[in-house]
Amino acid sequence: MENQSIQEYKLVREEMTRLKDCLTNYVGFALGGSGAAIMGITSFRDLWSEIIGMPFVALILSLLVSMVLLIIFYKFNSHNRFAGYCKLLSYERFVMYPANLATQIFSWEICLGQLRRTEINPAEFRNIIHSIICHKPTKSQMERKLEEHTGPQINFKNLCRGFRYLVFAPFGQPKANSWGFPPLVTSVFFLLSTFFLGLGLFGILRPFRDMGLFEIAMAFPAEGLSEIVIVFFNSMDFGKCLFLISIGAFLIFGVIILWSMFCCKLRLLMEGSIMIDAFFWRFLPIRIEFLNSNNIIPEYINIK
């Protein structure tokens, strides 16, 4: 790292530290709030016999827990962006520079703004790479690395690999070239969301179990299922029944969609387009362009 970048490096690292503290607070609030919610639900357990009571509260809590994770994933993304830029500064050396070189160089805001523009128009990366001057790495290596860290965000492959991180994170598996905090936090939120979801489904189905209708359905599937439907519709008017079915289906579907997205995002955080190395390679041509505009030619050593 050059002396001119030390101050900026320290400032970005301080932002990373504050961000980590913020993430810890979010997780603490979520755990504390979930604990209070569980205590509240158990205090009113007598209401679980009513199909319009606590089960829907549990389903709403499952959705809310998942939505809090949306904010946390945004913070994960910001952390990796900071870490990628810090990694860039730490590998940087100035090969050629003017005699009146400034004592400190700050380019974070400029590089971040340019990064956001290239995210809107990815083809701009190629134009930047072709216009810059740098000793190491080569332009072909930059293009190859950028291609490695780009691709579809949501697909079945990312879903499966992200779910693998989600399940095995508490056991330290699978290994990845990234920080291990996001999988652990996601696993905790997954357990909380799944708990509330299961609690809600149990509460909805409990009245039918108490009536012995499930035993009938197992012995006589057609007659048992029709009996369940008749009892459900006779327990309240049709409009209220349709409303509750719609709300329940919406909440369950919302939770499933959110967690499918989280699994894909988790994979991208650990080994995809928003991991630390990905931001390193995306910031690299932008930073070089900025330095070239100030008559500085850099090189980045020992990078792979």
C-alpha positions, 0 to 999 in steps of 0.5 A: 500500500502506498502512503498516499492511500493509508488515510483513505484505507483507515477511513474505509476500515472505520466504516466497515467496523461501524457496519459490523456493529450495526449488523450485530445490533440488528441481529440482537434486536431480531433475536430479542424481539423473536424471544418476546414474541414467543413469550407473548404467543405462549402466554395466549396459547388458549387462543390457538383453538381459534382458527382466526387467532394466533396462527396468523400472528405467527405467520406474520412474524415469520414474514417479518423476520424474513423482511428484516433479513432484507435489510441485513443482506443490504448491509452484507453487500455494503460490507463486501464493497468496503472490503473489496476496496480496502483489498484493492488499496492494500495491493496497490503500488505506484510505478509512475507518478508526478513530482507534485504527488498529493500527500493523500489520495481519496477516491472512494466516492468517485469510484463508488459512483462510477461503480453504480453507473457500470452496474446499470451499464455493464458494457462500460467496464470494457470501455474503461479497461481498454482506456487505462494504463496499468503494469499489472494485472493485464487487461485480458486478466481483468476482463477474464476476472470480471466475466468470472464474477458476473452471471445470473442472480436468481437461478436454480444452481444459486438456490441449491448452493445457497441452501447448502450454505444455509444448512451447513453454516453452523458446522463450518461447511462448506468452506468459502473464500469469504467471511463466514458471518453471513451464512451464520446470521442467515441460518439463525434467521432461517430457524426463527422464520421456520419456527414461526411458519411451522407454529402458524401452520400447526395452529391452523391445522390443530382444530382439524386434528382435535376433531379426528379428521386427519385420522379419517382422511388417512383411512378414507382419503376422499371422504376425509378430505371432503369432511375437512373442507365441509367443517372448515367452510361451515365454521364461518361464513364464506367471505371470511373463510375466503379472506383467511385462506387468501391471507394465509396463502399470501403469507406462506408464499411470501416467506417461500419467495423471500427465502428462495431469494436469500439462498441465491443471494447467500451464494452470490455473497460467498462465491459469486458476483457480490463477494469481496473478490468480485468487488475487488476486480470491479473496483480495479479498472475504475480506480486505475482510471482515476489514478491515470487521470491524475498522471499516476500509473499503478500496479497490483502485485501478488494478486490471483 
